[in-house]
Amino acid sequence: MTAAENVCYTLINVPMDSEPPSEISLKNDLEKGDVKLKTEALKKVIIMILNGEKLPGLLMTIIRFVLPLQDHTIKKLLLVFWEIVPKTTPDGRLLQEMILVCDAYRKDLQHPNEFIRGSTLRFLCKLKEAELLEPLMPAIRACLEHRHSYVRRNAVLAIYTIYRNFEHLIPDAPELIHDFLVNEKDASCKRNAFMMLIHADQDRALDYLSTCIDQVQTFGDILQLVIVELIYKVCHANPSERARFIRCIYNLLQSSSPAVKYEAAGTLVTLSSAPTAIKAAAQCYIDLIIKESDNNVKLIVLDRLIELKEHPSHERVLQDLVMDILRVLSTPDLEVRKKTLQLALDLVSSRNVEELVIVLKKEVIKTNNVTEHEDTDKYRQLLVRTLHSCSVRFPDMAANVIPVLMEFLSDNNEAAAADVLEFVREAIQRFDNLRPLIVEKMLEVFHAIKSVKIYRGALWILGEYCSTKEDIQSVMTEVRRSLGEIPIVESEIKKETGELKPEEEVTVGPVQNLVTEMGTYAVQSALGSSQPSKKEDDRPPLRGFLLDGDFFVAASLATTLTKIALRYVSLVQEKKKQNSFIAEAMLLMATILHLGKSSLPKKPITDDDVDRISLCLKVLSECSPLMNDIFNKECRQSLSHMLSAKLEEEKLSQKKESEKRNVTVQPDDPISFMQLTAKNEMNSKEDQFQLSLLAAMGNTQRKEAADPLASKLNKVTQLTGFSDPVYAEAYVHVNQYDIVLDVLVVNQTSDTLQNCTLELATLGDLKLVEKPSPLTLAPHDFANIKANVKVASTENGIIFGNIVYDVSGAASDRNCVVLSDIHIDIMDYIQPASCTDAEFRQMWAEFEWENKVSLMNTNIIDLNEYLQHILKSTNMKCLTPEKALSGYCGFMAANLYARSIFGEDALANVSIEKPIHLGPEAPVTGHIRIRAKSQGMALSLGDKINLSQKKTSL
């Protein structure tokens, strides 16, 4: 272990701007000053020693004038001082003065004050000199019988560290601590003693546990946690012991401490795969989620439940607990609810789907009564999607769900209503028996729809699926009701002028001249200007949309009217009724065209909408069989193809998922011997406690790339040249939210380099956590310096800096070596993710930063190959289904999506083509557009794509 990696017990902040005091003034203060002055002087001495000063002349002064003092602050500072002061001569022998110090500490171990005794015992844990500890052993043993628990528990820790480092000083420590444990009553002392036995003599720990295994429930939670750890380790090393301790783990599931319950449940799952054990552990996890108030705890425990579900044999057990899992929905946090609904949906089966749907329906109705909150709308959307998935997988449920959900078509939240509409569209196409019910409900809520987007969708569904004469008449009635009085232009002008003037003054002739180009009226009085807002509220919905200038809904209406008119003609034989219905439909279209061309709407009608409505008018005037087929058959076939492709894709992804989870062992699979297994292959055999400790310290080993040659050396960055006086290279270790730079610094000169300091600065959203401390490097010596950099967002960062040092004995200024820049790769923070098409489009519209990357110098000639190369280079996921990308037509468009660990979204649209006129070997051309919320993310992804356009040949 290098000096830089030694265990550090005490961190002291040193103000850099203060001038270091001289040794003489410090000696004077320590000898003649009062307690306050001595305290300050001692603090300065400690700081100077930490900075590398030796100060050997002060050692005897401190022993004579400071050590005898009884002041508690001074005693505490002396503990720090004796920890850091050099205690040996250069040849490794103990300093003579230390005998005096040792005697002082023997007296402190017998001091009547328990604080002094306890803190001295803690200090002894840090001593590494056996000669100093040997005379103190009788006093340390005596502290085990002290009346105060603070002294006893620190005595146990001191005995444990001394036994671990110098076993010959106290060879009977396990026996001594075992006897102490049997008679001890204090929970913290018992915990420390038991912890020592686990690590020093596991058999004794097991003997003690066997004697009191029935009383484990009465112990304190800190001791229970240690018992769980011992049982896990014993059963992990010796599986035959499981039967002996599994009952104890079952009992600990009932503990009052949430931490003990969590650890016991995790241990139980690793010890037994019996259904009763899995059920007990899952039930314990569910109780923890419901009772714990911290959302982070809820999410962690939910992840454990999801891990349980991944095991094929455990899934069946969890299916019986779906209703218990749904109790978690009472949590207001959206992320928790999202995970819970996903878990419930994965576990749903024909046995529990009915109960699940009842609970979800209640939750949906509940969201309607809650005061509007940002998350309420999103939660409602989640519920609608979950019900949608349930109904698709279990068609019998659709009839119960649809009437409840269709109430939400008139909801103010467009996103939830759009999800309901998507569900209704799929249900009406798939389930023929539900069509009359859906059409009836749709006609009921049609007039209450507030969003134009939902209105368009509802019109399409009614136009497509109204198949009886009565339904067609109902649709026409609803449309007339929603349009209001027609012709629209004349009635609107009459209304406005009627409000502005007395009736006898209104003339029909010059009415048109009252309308200006902006859609206002030349004679509108100031008094009348407050009226239109009231009138707008009274307008029928469709009329309101049209007057606001939204004529896309008019094009949708024209298509719907054409469909129902053509269907009406085929249902009704009377020519008069046929002509009457077609004429009414044409009148509605004509009046909308007239309105679009007038200056009444806020925005004029677009040419596309005019073409569409004109086409519908032409179709109705001719009524040809070909058009009838296109409008009434082929539209529905397109929807049918889309839904079947979607279903096929879902089934394929589910199949892949199930194949991934089914662990099959082939007859010719190699047998793995535990003793011969490589460390990274021992997934189920690894000590979970050790893994969680490593994860907390950020030392988890990532799975290395499949290439055996890929090693840590790939991440080493050379910072200076080989001919520089100081050579430096850094290993960049990227954790989730921070980067650790392990910098190797080599003195290549024959001089001693003093105050050798690594000075770093950052560019981008990176922040240096602490300044690396200065080093002294002997000739041709080397050292490792560690620096922590905190990462706050996903963008390419640069770390740059230099190394400054003084040459020992030289009178020149400080020397400086400039370091090469270290570039932090954005790919360490980006993970593939998925979202729906609607969410993608919404984010695409909302994100303000766009980066367009053109394909200039790629050497890839195949479209699909280029897409796969980009996906691999950017860690993004392709949202466009494989079926849409299959085949070859010379061009390709695909949507990509990824999310960073900081929750930032990144979208990309790939539009590429193969220029056939340039021959078969011509590279792909086109561009990639990236959109993100932050500028850094968009630019960094663009840079990454630019750098990886060429495919390197291996």
N, C-alpha and C positions, 0 to 999 in steps of 0.2 A: 504493500500500500504506500503510495507516495505521500509526501508531507502535506500536499494540498488536499488529499482526500481523508486525512485523519478525522476522527469523530470530533465534532466541536460541541461543547456543552454550553458555552457562554458567548453571547454576541454583545459587543459593546459598541455603541455609536461614537465615533471620534470626530469632533469638529475639526475640519481641515485648516481653518483660517487662523487658529490660535498658535502663538509662538511657544515651542517646547521650553519648559523651565530648565534651569541648570541643576546639576546633581548637588551642588553645594547648598543652594537655596532649599531644595527638597529635604536634604539632611537636617538643615537648621529647623525647618518646620516640624519634622518628625520627632526631633529631640526636644525642642523647647516650646512648641505650640500647644494651644489648648486642644480639647477633643475635636472641635469643629475644624480647626486648622489642620490637625493630623488627618482627619477624614478626607479633606480636600487634597492634601499632599499624597495620601495613599492612592486616591483615584488617579492622580496624575502619573504616579509611578506605574500603575497597572496599564494605563494607556500607552506609556512609553515602552514598556516591555512588549506589549502586543505589537507595537510598531517596529520591533526588532532591536531596540536598545538593550544592552546587557545589564548595566547598573549593579555590578557586583559589590561595590562599596556600601550600598544601602541595606544589604541583607542583615548584617549584624545590628545596624541601627534599628531596624524594624523589630528584630527579636528582642532587643533590650528595652526599647521605649514604647513600642506599639502593642506587642504580643501580650503583655500582662494586663492591658486595659480590659475592663468588663463591659464597655459600651457595645450594645448589640449591633449597631450599624458597622462599627469597626470590625467586630468579629466576622460579620458577613463579608465585608470587603477583604479581610485576611484570607478567607476561604478561597476567594477568586485569585488572590495574589499567590497563595501556595500552589494553586492549580497550574498557573502559567509560568512561575519562576523556574529557571533551570535548577535542578536538584542534584546534579552530578558534576564532577570535574570533567575536563575534556577527555580523559582516558576512561570515563564511565564509572568511576567510583563515587559513592555517595558523599556529599559534602559533610564535614564534621558538624557544621551548624545545625544540620537537620535533626540531630539527636535532641537538641533543645526544643525544636519545633514539635518533635514527636512527643516529648514529655508534656508540652502544653496541651496537645490534643488528647493525651490520656486523661488529663485533668478535666478537659471539656466534656469527655465522654462520661465523667462521673459528676458533672455539674448538676445542681438541683433544678435548674431551669430546663424544661423539656424541649423548648425551641432550640436552645444551644446544642443540646444532645442530638436532636433529630437532624439539624442542619449539618453538624459535624459528621454524622453517619452518612448523610448524602454526599458530602465531600469525599469521604473515604472510598465511595464507589468509583471515583474518578482517578484515584491514585494508582500508579503503575509500578511502584517501587516496593518490592516484597520486604526489603530491610526495614522500611518505615512502618509497614503494617504489622510485622511480627510482634513487636512489644505491645501493640494495641489489642491483640486478639482476646485476652481475658476480659477487657473492658467492653468489647463489642458483644461477647457472649452474655455478659451480665445485663446488657441493655434489652435482651429478649424478655427479661422478667420485670421490666419497668412498668409502673402503674399506668402510664399514658400510652394510648394506641399509636400516636404520632411517632414516638420513639421506637416502639416495637416493630411497626411496619418498615421503618427505615433501617432498623437493625437486620431484618430479614433480607432487604435489598443489598445491604453491605455484605452480609455473609454470602449471598448468592454470587455477587460479582467477584469477591475474593476467591471463592471456591472455583469459579470458572477460570479465573486468571492464574491463581496460585493454589492448586489443590492441596499441596503439601502443608500449607498453613492451617487448614481446617479440614482434615480428611473425613471427619465424621459429620460434616454439614448436613447431608440428606437425613441421617438418623436424628440429628438434633432438631431439624426443622419439622420432621414428621411428628416427633413428640410434642413440639410446640403447637403444631396444627391441631392435634387431638384435644389439647386443653384450651385452645384459644376460643374466645367468644366474639371478638370484633370482626366485622365482615371484611374490612380493607386489609387487616393483618392476615386473615385466612386466605384471602385472594392472593396476596403476595407470596405467602408460604406455599400455597398449592401451585402457583405459577412456577416457583423455583423447582418443586418436585417434578413437575411435568418435564422440565428441560434438563434437570440434573439426575433424577432417578425415577423413570416413568413407572417402574414396578411398584415402588412405594406409594406413588400417587394413586395408582389403581387399587392398591390394598386399602388406602384410606377411603377412596370413593366406594369400594365394596361395602365397607362398614357402615357408611351413612347414605347409601343409595336411595333409601326410602324417605330420607329427610331432605332430599335435594330441593323440593318445592319450597321449603321454609327458608332456604338460604337467600342472601342478598343477590341482586341481579349481577353485580360485578363478579361474584364467585360462580354464579350459574353460567355466565358467558365463558369463563375459563373451563368449566366442566364440559360444556358443549365442544369446545376446541379439543380437549383431551380425548373425548369419545370419538370425535371425527378422526383424529390422528391415529388412535389405536386401531380403529376399525379399518382405516385406510391402509395401515401397515400389516394388519393381521385380520383378514375378513372373518375368520372363525369366531372372533369375539363379538360379532354383531348381535347375536341372540342375547348376550349377557347385558348389553346396554341399551337395546332399542326401546325397552319399556321406560327407561329413564328419560330418553328423548321425547317419547310420547307425553310424559308428565310435564316436561318443560314447555310443551306447546301451550299449556294452560298458565304459564308464568304471567305475572302482572306487568313485566317489563316488555315493551314492544321489541327492543333489540334482541332479547333472549328468544322471544317467539320467532323472530325472523331467522336467526341463526339456527335454531332448533329445526325449523321447517326445512331450511336448506340442507342441513345435515341428514335429516330423515329421508329426503329424496335420494341422497347419494348412498345411503345405507340399504334402502329397500325399495324395490319396484312393485311391491304388492299393492293391489288397488286400494286397500284400507289405508295404507301409509300415504299413498299419493293423495287420496281424498282428504285425509287429516291435514296434510301439509297445505293443500290448495285452500281448504276451509280457513286455515290459519292465515294464509296470505290475504284472503278476501276480507277477513275481520280486520286485519291490519290496515288495509286500504281504506275501509269505511271509517275506522276510528281515528286514524292519524290525520291531523289537520294540515300538515305540510304537503304541498302538491308534489315536491321533488321526491318525497318518500313514496307517495302514491304511485308515481311513474316508475320508480325503481322496482317496487314490488309487483306492479303490473307486468314489467318486463320478465320477472321471474315466472309469472303465470304463463306468459307467452312462450317462454322457454320450455315449460312443462308440456304445453300443447304440441310443441314440435315433435315430441316423442310419440310414435304411433300408438304404443300400448297405453300411454297416459291419456290420450285424447278422449277415449271412451269414458273414462272416469270423470273428466272435466265436463263432458256433455251433460252429465246429471247436475252439474253445479251452475249451469247457465243462468238460472233465475237468481241465484245468489250473486253472481258476477254483475248482473244488471242493477243490483242495489247501489253499485258504485256510481251510477248515473246521477245520484243525488248531489255529487260534487259539482260545484259551479264551474270549475276549470275546464276549458274547452279541450285542451290537449289530453287530459285524463279521460274525458267523455269519448273522444275520438278513438283512443286506444281500446277503451272498454267495448265500444260498439263493434270495432273491427274483430276483437277477440270473440265476442258473442256470435258474430256472423260466421266466423270460421268454425265455431263449435255447434252451430244450429243443425238439427237433424229433424226427421219427420216426427220424432217423439216429442220434441219440445218447441217446434216452430209455432204452434198455436199460442202457447203461453207467451213466447217471445213477442209475437205480433200484438197481443193484448197490451203488454207492458209498453211497447213502443208507441202504440196508438194513444195510450194515456199520456205519455211524455209529449207527444205532438200537440195534443189538446192543451196540455199544461203550458206549453210555450206560447200559446195564443193568449193566455190570461196574464202572463208575466208582463211587467212594464218593459217597454222596449229597451233593449240593451244591445250593444254591438255584437256580443257573443250569442245572444238569443237567436238572431237570424241565422248565424253560422251553425248553431246547434240544430235548428229546425231543418236546415239543409242536410246535415249529417243523418238525422232521423229519416228524412224522406228517402235518401239514397239507400239506407239500410233496409227500409221497408220495400223499396224497389227491388233490391237484390233478393230479399226473402220471397217476394211474389214471383220473380222469374224462376227461382229454384224450386219453389213449391206453389204451382199455379192455383191450388185450392184456396190459398190465402188471399188471392187478388180481390175476390168479391167482397171480403171484409174490409180490405185496406182502402180501396178506391173511393168509396163515398166520403170517408173521413178526409182523405188527402185533397179531394177536389174542392173542398171548402177553401183551400189555400191558394187557389188560382186567383182569387180576388185580393190576395195579400199585398201589402205595400212593398214587401221585400221581393224584388224581382228575381233574385237568385233562387230562393226557395220555390217560388211559383214556377220558374223555368224547369227546375228538377221535377216538380210534380207533373208538368206538361210532358216532359220527356218520358216519364214513367207511364202516363196515360196513353201516349202515342204507341209505346211498345205493347202495352196491355191490350189496347183495342185491336191491334194488328194480330197479336198472338192468340187471344182468347175470344173466339167467335161468340161464345155464349154470353159474354159480358158486354157486347156492343150496345144492345138496347139500353142497359143500365147506364153505361158511360155517356151515351148521347143524351139521355134524359137529364143526368146530373150536369152535363156540360151546358145544356140549354138553360138550366136553372141558374147557374152562376155566371152565364155569359154577360149579362148586362152590368154585373158588378166588377168586371175586370178593369183594373186601373192602368196597367202597363201595356204600352203599344206592342211590345215584343210578344207578350203572352197573348194579346188579342189576335195577333197574326197567326200564332200557333193554333189557337182555339178555332179560328176561322177555317184553317186548313183541315183540322180533324173533322169539323162538322161537314165541310164540303166533301170530304173523302168518304165518310162512313154513314151519312144519312141515306138510308136505302128505301124508306117507306114514304108514301105520299104525304102522310101527316107530319113526319119529321122534316121533310123538305119545306112544307108550308110553314112549320114552326121556325125554321132557320130564316126564311124570308121575312117573317114577322119580326124576329129579333133584329135582323139587319135594318129593317125600316125603322124600328123603334130606336136603334142605336144611331141612325143617321139623322133622325128628326124630320122636320118638314122639308119637302122638296118642291120645286128646284131650290137648291141650297143658296145660290147667289141672290136670287130675288128675295127669298125669305129673310136672309141675313140683312140685306139692305133695308127691307121694310122695317125690321126690328130696330135697327139703329136709328133710322130717320124717324120712326114712330116715337122713339124715346126723346129725340132731340127737339121735335116740333109738335105743335098741336095738330090733331089729325086732319083738320080741314085745310091746313096749309101744305100738306104733303101732296106732291104731284108725282105720278108714275113716270112721266116723260123724262125730265132732266135728272132723275135719281142717279144715273151712272156718273154724272159729272161731279157728284159730291165726293166721290172716292178719289183720293190722291194716289200717287205712285207708291207711297209707303203703306197704304192700306188704312190710313186715318181719314177723318172727314173734315172738309174745309170749314164747316159751320159748327164744329163741336164746341160747346161752351165749357168754360172752366167748371161750372156747376155739375155738368153731366159727366166729367172725366172720372168720377169715382164709381160710376155705374157698371162699366164693362166687367170688372172683376166679379161682381155678383152674377152678371149674365153668363160669364165663363163657367162658373160653378154649376149653373143650371143646364149647361149644354149637354146633350147626349154624348157618350164617350167617343164614338167614332167621328162624330162631327167635330169634336174638340181636337182629335188627332189631326184631322184634315186641315182645320183652320190654323193649327200650329205648323203646318207645312210638311207633315210626315205623310208623303204620298206612297211610300212603299207599302203601307197597309192597304192602300186603295188598289194596288196591283194584286195584292193577295186576295182582296175582296172580289176583284174581277174574276180571278181564277175560280174562286169558290162558287160565285154566282153562275159561271159557265158550266161547272161540273154539275151543280144541282139542277140547272135548267135542262141540260142534256139528259140527265137521269129522269127528270119529270116527264120529258117528252116520251121516253121509252115506257114509263109507267102508266101515263094517262092517254087514252085513245082519242078523246074529244079534241078536235082541231082548235076549237075556240079557246079552250082552257090552255092548250099548249101555247098558242100565240099570245094569249094574255100574260102568261107567266114569263115567256121570253121577252116580251115587250117591257114588262116591269123591270126585269134584270138589266135590259139595255138602257132603260131610262135612268136607272141608278148610276150606271157607268158613265152615261153621257153627262149627267149633272155633275159628277165628280170631275170629269174632264173640263167642263165649263168653269168649275170652281178653281181648278188648277191653273187655267189660263188667265183668270181674273186677277186683280191685285188684292183680293181679300185675304188670302192666306199669308202667314208671316214669311214663308219661303215658297217660290213658285214650284210647280211640278217639274220633275226631271224628264229628260227625253226618254230614258229607259222605261219609266212608268207610263208615259204617254203611249209608247210602242206596245207595251204589254196590254194596256186597257183597249187600245185600238184593235189589237189582234183578237182579244176576247169578243169584242163587238162583231168582228168579221166572222169568227167561228159561229157565233149565235145566229148571225144573219144567214149563214149557209147550211149549218147543221149537217155536215158531211159525216159518214160513218167512220172515216179514217180519224177525224178529229175526236170523235166520240171515244174511239179506242185509246187514243193518246191521253186524253184527259181523265177518263174513268177507269182505265186498266193499267196503263204503263206507269203512271205515277205511283200506284200502290205496289206494283212489282219492284220499283226502285227501292221503296222503303223496306220491302220484304227482303231484298238482297242485302241491304245495308245491315238490317237486324240479324240476319243469319250469319253474315261475316263477323259481326261483333260477337255473337254467341260462340261461334267457332273459335275465335281468338281467346275468349274467356276460358273455354273448355281446354284449349291447348295450354294456356298458362297454368290452369289448375292441375293438369296432367303433369306438367313439368315440376310443379311444386310437390305433388304427391310422390313423384319418382325420386325427387331429391330427398324426401323424408323417409321413404321406405329403405331401410337398411337391409340389404340382401347380402348374404355371404355365399359365394360360389364355392363348389366343391374343390376347385383347384386354387383357391385363394391361399396366399402364404400364411403360415401360422406365425403370430407375433409373440416372441418371448420377451417378457417384461424386462429382463436383465439386459437384453440386446437392443431394446428399442431406443431410438434416438430421442433426445430430450423433447424436441418439438412435435414428436408423434404421440407422446403420452397424454393425449387430450383428457381422457376420462380418469387417468391414473394420477394426474397432477394434484398437488395439495392445494385445495381451493383457498385456504387461509393464506398460504404463501402467495398465491396468485393475486388475491385482493390487496395484500400489502404492497406487492410490487406495482399493481395498477395505481394505488394511491400515491406511490412515490414517483410515478411516471417512468418506471423501468420495465414496463411490459415489452416483451420481445415480439416485434411484429413478425409475421410469417414472411420469411425471405422469398424472393422470387424463385420460380421453378428452376431457373438457371443456377446450377451449383456454383458457378464462378461469380455470381452476383453476391457481393459481400458488403460489409461496412465500408470497405475501402472506396467503393463507388461514391460515397458521400463525403469523402475527405477533399477539402478545398485547400490548395496551396496559396498561402497569403503573401509570402516574400520569396525572393530568389535564393538559389543555393549559394550565391557569392555575397549575399548581405551579411553584415556582422551578426545579426540575429535572424535565424531562420524560424518561420512560424507556419503551421498548417492547422486547419480547424476541421473537426468532425461535427457536422450539423445534425443534431438529433431533434426531429420535429415531434413534439407532443401535441395534444389537442389544442390547447390555448397558449402554449408557450414554446419557445425554441431554446434548446440548450446548446451553447457553443463550447465544445471541449477543445481548447487551443493548446497545441504543443509548442513551447517556445524553447529554442536551442541556442545557447551562447556558442558561436563559432570562433570566438576570439580567445586569446590567451590572457585577457584581463578579467577582473571581477567586475561584473555589471551591477551597480547599486540602483535601488528604486526603479527597477525595470517594471514599467506600467503599461498595461494594455488599455489604450483609450479607444472607445467605440462610439459611433454615432449611427443613427438610423434614418432611413428615408422611407416614407409610406406610413401605414398605420401600425408601426412597430414601436415598442417602448422598452428601453433598457431598464431592467428592474433594479440592479445595483451595480456600482462601479467595482470592477475587479481590483483587489488590493495589490500594492506594489510587492515585488520580489527582489531578492538578491541572488544573482546567478554566479556561481564559481566558474573559473575558466573551463570551457567545453562541457558545462553542466546543462541540464535541461529540466523543465518543469511543466506541469499542466495547469492551465488557468481555465476556470469555468465561468461562463457568463450567461445569464438568463435574459431572454428577450420576450416580452409579452406581446401577443398578437391580438388585435381588436377587431379586424375585419378582413374579408377576402380580397386581397389585392397583392400584386407583386411588390415585395419589399426589398430594400437593399441595405446591407449592413456594411459600413466602411469605417476606417480608423487608422491608427498607427501605434507603433511601440516606441516609447521614449525611455531613455535610461541614462545614467551617469557612469562614467568610467572611473573606477577607484583610483585615486591619486592624481587624476588629470585635472587641470585647471580650466579646461574648456567648458563651453556651455553644454546643455543637455543634448544628447544625440537623438535623432528621430529616424525611424524606418517606416515608410508609408506602406500600408497593407493593400492587397488587391480587394476588390469589392466582393461581398458574398451575396448572391442573388437568392432570395427565398422563393421557391416554386409554389405558385397558386394551387397546383394539383394536389398538394398535401391536404388541402382544406375542402376540396370539392368532391361531392359524392353523387352518384346517379340517383335520380328520384323520378316519381311519376305524378302526373296530374291529369285531370280530364281536359278534353278539347276546349270546353267552355272556359275553364280556369286559365288555360294557356292563352286563349284569345283575350280574356279580360286583362291578364298581366301584360300581354303584348301592347294593349292599348294604354295601360297605365304607366309603364316604365318609360322614363324620359330619356335615358342614355342609350344611344344606339351606336354600334361600331360595325361598319361594313368592310369585310375583308374580301378582296378579289383574289381569285386563283390565278396567280401569275406564273409561278415557276414550279408547279408540281410535276412529278414524273410518273404519276399513276394514270393508267389509261382506261381503267374500268370504273364505272360509276359506283357500283356496290362496294367494290374494294376501297374506293376513296371514302365512302361513308363510314365503313368499318374502321378505317384508319383514323378518321376524325374522332369517332366515338372512343377509341382506345386512347388517343392523345389527350382528350379533354375530360375524360371521366364522365361524359354526359350519357343520357339514356335517350334512345330514339322512341318518340311517342307515336310516330306513324306506323300503323300495323304492317307486319311483314307482307301480308297479302297485297297491300297497296304498293309495296316496293318491288314485288316480284315481276318477272317478265322483263323485256327489254324494248325500250321505245326511244332511246337516244337522249332522254332527259330525265331528271329526277328532282323531286322536292320532298323534303322531310323536316319535321319539327323535332328539335332536341331540347332536353330539359335537365337541369341539375340543381342541387341545393348545397350551399356551403354549411359547415358545422355551426356557423353563426346564424343560420336561418335565412340567409340571403338567397334569392332565386336568380337563376341565370337561364335565359331562353336563347335559342338559336334557330334560325331557319336556313336550311341548306338548299340552294337552287343551283343545280349543276347540269351540264349537258356535254354530250360527246360530239365534237365538230366533225361530222362524217365527211364533209368535203375535203378535210385535211388528211384523210387516209386512216386506216385502222390503228396505226401506232401513235396517233395524235393524243396528247394528254387531255385530261378533263378540263373544262373551263366553266366559269360561272362565278358565283359569290356566296358568301355566308354572312348573314346579318345577325348580330348579337345584340340582345337587349337586356339591361339590368337596371336595378334601382339606383346603384351607385356607379359613379364614373370609373372608379378604380377597377371594379369587377369587369365592366365591359371592355376596358382597355387591356387589362391583363389577359382575359380570355382571347382577345384578338391577337395579342402578341404571341400567345401560346400556339394558336392556329397558324399564324404566319411562320413560326419557327418549325412547325412540324408538317409543313405542306409536302415536303419531299419525303418519300419513303426510303429509309436507309436499307440497303441490301446487306444482309448478314453474311 
